[in-house]
């Protein structure tokens, strides 16, 4: 299930820039297949980083994840045309990657998605118990 929409990408870009990067057929409309491809790549990259902490694929459109993936998708639009992206796009991409690393390390969290529960296991056995039934009877 896609949690990032092509509209999320389109909303963050100026129309002329979007057309120059995503209108391959020249019909003055961004090509859905182009946006689908960069969107899918961005979602995969985000989910790859989140997979250690969250259940993927994501089932809801978490605002932080959408923001990160949108920055990645826009950066990929420039890459597919072999164009150098403007500084604000580079900065947004760098911030997105940094945030992904922080989330993966457990230093930041998604708001709408619950982390995957991790059961804690003890390495102790019954023989390692300090207080047994017998030792507690005398107290």
C-alpha positions in Angstrom: 0.0 0.0 0.0 1.4 3.4 -1.0 1.5 5.8 1.9 3.2 8.6 -0.2 1.1 10.1 -3.0 2.2 11.7 -6.2 0.2 14.7 -4.9 2.6 15.0 -2.0 5.5 15.3 -4.4 3.6 17.7 -6.7 2.6 19.9 -3.7 6.2 20.6 -2.7 7.4 21.6 -6.2 6.9 24.6 -8.4 4.9 23.6 -11.5 7.6 24.6 -14.1 10.2 22.7 -12.2 8.0 19.6 -11.8 7.2 19.7 -15.6 10.9 20.0 -16.5 11.7 17.0 -14.4 8.7 14.7 -14.8 7.0 15.5 -18.2 8.9 13.2 -20.5 6.2 13.0 -23.1 5.8 16.8 -23.4 2.0 17.0 -22.7 2.5 19.7 -20.1 1.5 17.3 -17.3 3.8 15.4 -15.0 4.0 11.7 -16.1 2.4 9.4 -13.6 4.9 6.7 -14.3 7.8 9.0 -13.6 6.3 10.1 -10.3 5.3 6.5 -9.4 8.9 5.4 -9.9 10.5 8.0 -7.7 7.7 7.7 -5.1 8.3 3.9 -5.0 12.0 4.3 -4.7 11.6 6.9 -1.9 9.1 4.6 0.0 11.5 1.7 -0.3 14.4 3.6 1.0 12.4 4.9 3.9 11.0 1.5 4.8 14.4 -0.1 4.5 15.7 2.2 7.2 12.5 1.8 9.3 12.3 -2.0 9.1 14.3 -2.6 12.2 12.0 -0.5 14.3 8.6 -0.4 12.6 6.4 -2.9 10.8 6.8 -2.4 7.1 5.3 -1.6 4.7 3.8 1.3 6.5 0.1 1.1 6.6 -0.6 4.8 7.4 0.8 8.1 6.0 2.9 9.3 9.0 3.7 13.0 8.5 7.4 12.5 9.3 7.7 9.6 6.9 5.9 11.5 4.2 8.1 14.5 4.6 11.2 12.4 4.5 10.1 10.4 1.5 9.0 13.5 -0.4 12.4 15.1 0.0 14.0 11.9 -1.3 11.6 11.6 -4.3 12.3 15.2 -5.3 16.0 14.6 -5.1 15.6 11.5 -7.3 13.7 13.5 -9.9 16.8 15.6 -10.4 19.0 12.5 -10.5 17.0 10.8 -13.2 17.6 13.8 -15.5 21.3 13.9 -14.5 20.8 17.5 -13.2 22.4 19.0 -10.2 19.7 19.8 -7.7 19.4 23.3 -6.1 20.9 23.7 -2.7 17.5 23.7 -0.9 16.8 20.3 -2.5 20.2 19.0 -1.4 19.7 20.3 2.1 16.2 18.7 2.4 17.6 15.4 1.1 20.5 15.5 3.6 18.1 16.3 6.5 15.8 13.5 5.4 18.7 11.0 5.4 19.9 12.3 8.8 16.4 11.9 10.2 16.1 8.4 8.8 19.4 7.5 10.6 18.1 9.0 13.9 14.8 7.0 13.6 16.7 3.8 12.8 18.9 4.4 15.9 15.9 5.0 18.1 16.8 8.7 18.7 13.6 9.9 16.9 10.2 8.3 16.3 7.3 8.4 13.9 4.2 9.9 15.4 1.4 7.7 13.9 3.2 4.3 13.7 3.8 2.1 16.7 7.3 0.6 16.9 7.5 -3.1 16.6 7.5 -4.7 20.0 10.6 -6.5 21.0 10.3 -9.2 23.6 13.0 -9.1 26.2 14.6 -12.4 27.1 16.6 -13.3 30.1 19.7 -15.3 30.0 19.1 -16.6 33.5 17.8 -20.0 34.3 15.8 -21.4 37.2 19.1 -22.6 38.8 20.4 -18.9 38.8 17.6 -17.8 41.2 19.0 -16.1 44.3 15.8 -16.4 46.3 14.2 -19.8 46.3 11.1 -21.1 48.1 13.3 -22.8 50.7 15.5 -19.8 51.4 12.5 -17.5 51.8 10.6 -19.9 54.3 13.0 -19.0 57.1 12.1 -15.3 56.9 
